[in-house]
Amino acid sequence: MHPRLAHDLAELPDALEATRLLATAVLDGLEERPVVPSVRPPEPVPLPAEGAGLRAALAEFAERWEPAFGASPGPRYLGFVTGGTTPAALAGDWLTAALDQNSNSSLDGTGQHLERQTVGWLRELFGLGTAHEGAFVSGATMSNTVGLAIAREWLGERRGVSVAEAGAAALGPVRVLSGSPHSSVAKALSMLGMGRGALVPVATLPGREAVDPAALEEALERADGPCVVVANAGTVNTVDFDDLRAVAALKERHDFWLHVDAAFGAFAALSPRHAHLVVGLDAADSVCVDLHKWLNVPYDSAVQFTRRRDLQARVFQNAAAYLGPLGATPDLVHLTPENSRRLRALAAWFTLRAYGRDGHRDIVERCTDCAHALGEAVDATPGLRLLAPVRLNVVCFTLAEDPTPERLAAFAESLADEVFLTPTVYAGVPALRAAFSNWRTTGADVRRIAARLGEHV
Ligand SMILES: *Cc1c(COP(=O)(O)O)cnc(C)c1O
């Protein structure tokens, strides 16, 4: 064994303790740390020919790199839809690395067992029935990709071709209808050989991002044959929801695969105050839910549900002499794009075991309370203007006068030590978004942010 490795092995407990101290210092400092630091990342250096050992690597990281990272797990990092890491999720993720499992096959099956148990809990959390099977993937983009890959195979089934065998070209033209799809849907269609051009925009309701069900029905009539509908349960700008029941009801008259992108909107199901937004989710043929957002597990984690695991296995099966046949319960290696995969489910298992449905419902409700409070503060601030009502956990707002992207960027930068906001364009107007999905955020954070908004506008 290389002497550096032998040395680190011998002092592993102490070295891990030092690592724990750094991690704890980072977490303890989240309140004071600039949300977006002004420290620049270090310049690249050549590959070390001789290693320095874990302690030296830790010291160098702590000195040169760690200060350049933003407070992404902290309470006022409100860009994108970011989420944080609950204490139990962090513990689960540490143990994931310590156990270093490749949890994809029944040849060494404990990881798969834990993943299936966790998927079962998640299914219940989101109000899905047992007809939905699920698997972990790395994020909502991959979850949408897997859902649309199954949809593609289903279209093939309808047209009498096996896309998995004959390729996407054998399928012929494809239409994917959607009101306000997330950008990752177009990316998924590009990856899957269906093409970004397959996406057919459908009119939304007046002043809304939710699809107009009547316009969707007309588009289905024009499509003249089986197609794919992507329904959106939580758009990123205004967190609008398609009426999933109305969309699913169209299946009585039209033949389509219903994929629902509920990346963070699915968490509405946890709260009696918001659950009406996702009524009908169970009728989907495939569902995308991100976990590194509102479940507050670390990157990277999402779940993909489908009613047609048989088609999923047709797409993703990995025929190898050393892997077993598909059988009634295919190994996970046959269900997702990855072959080898980390025990991603463990962080989710930990946080669900530690805090349960009630704890996670509390996170969701506190985030939506915070979003409403910030929305009211924006409304009351001269010089700012809400662009949409706060429906769940996002505040979409802009400058009342001359909201150019440059002025908005300068405004966001003037706040960046206190709060991280990300730019957007909504209904043609450049804007900023504040998305609440972190378990640490409280009303006190909202008051801090609101005060700064007033000072800087
Ligand atoms: C975040 C998000 C995605 C993409 O998620 P990643 O985890 O970044 O891959 C897809 N759809 C919606 C609605 C999202 O909010």
The ligand as an SDF file (V2000), in Angstrom:
LIG
                    3D

 15 15  0  0  0  0  0  0  0  0999 V2000
  -35.9600   21.7000  -10.8810 C   0  0  0  0  0  0  0  0  0  0  0  0
  -36.9510   21.2370  -11.8610 C   0  0  0  0  0  0  0  0  0  0  0  0
  -36.6100   20.3330  -12.8790 C   0  0  0  0  0  0  0  0  0  0  0  0
  -35.1830   19.8700  -13.1170 C   0  0  0  0  0  0  0  0  0  0  0  0
  -34.6160   19.3900  -11.9630 O   0  0  0  0  0  0  0  0  0  0  0  0
  -33.0780   19.0100  -11.7390 P   0  0  0  0  0  0  0  0  0  0  0  0
  -33.1110   18.4210  -10.3900 O   0  0  0  0  0  0  0  0  0  0  0  0
  -32.3210   20.2980  -11.8230 O   0  0  0  0  0  0  0  0  0  0  0  0
  -32.6790   18.0540  -12.7820 O   0  0  0  0  0  0  0  0  0  0  0  0
  -37.6240   19.8820  -13.6890 C   0  0  0  0  0  0  0  0  0  0  0  0
  -38.8830   20.3190  -13.5450 N   0  0  0  0  0  0  0  0  0  0  0  0
  -39.2370   21.2260  -12.6050 C   0  0  0  0  0  0  0  0  0  0  0  0
  -40.6600   21.6630  -12.5120 C   0  0  0  0  0  0  0  0  0  0  0  0
  -38.2780   21.7020  -11.7280 C   0  0  0  0  0  0  0  0  0  0  0  0
  -38.6260   22.5880  -10.7770 O   0  0  0  0  0  0  0  0  0  0  0  0
  1  2  1  0
  2  3  1  0
  2 14  2  0
  3  4  1  0
  3 10  2  0
  4  5  1  0
  5  6  1  0
  6  7  2  0
  6  8  1  0
  6  9  1  0
 10 11  1  0
 11 12  2  0
 12 13  1  0
 12 14  1  0
 14 15  1  0
M  END
$$$$
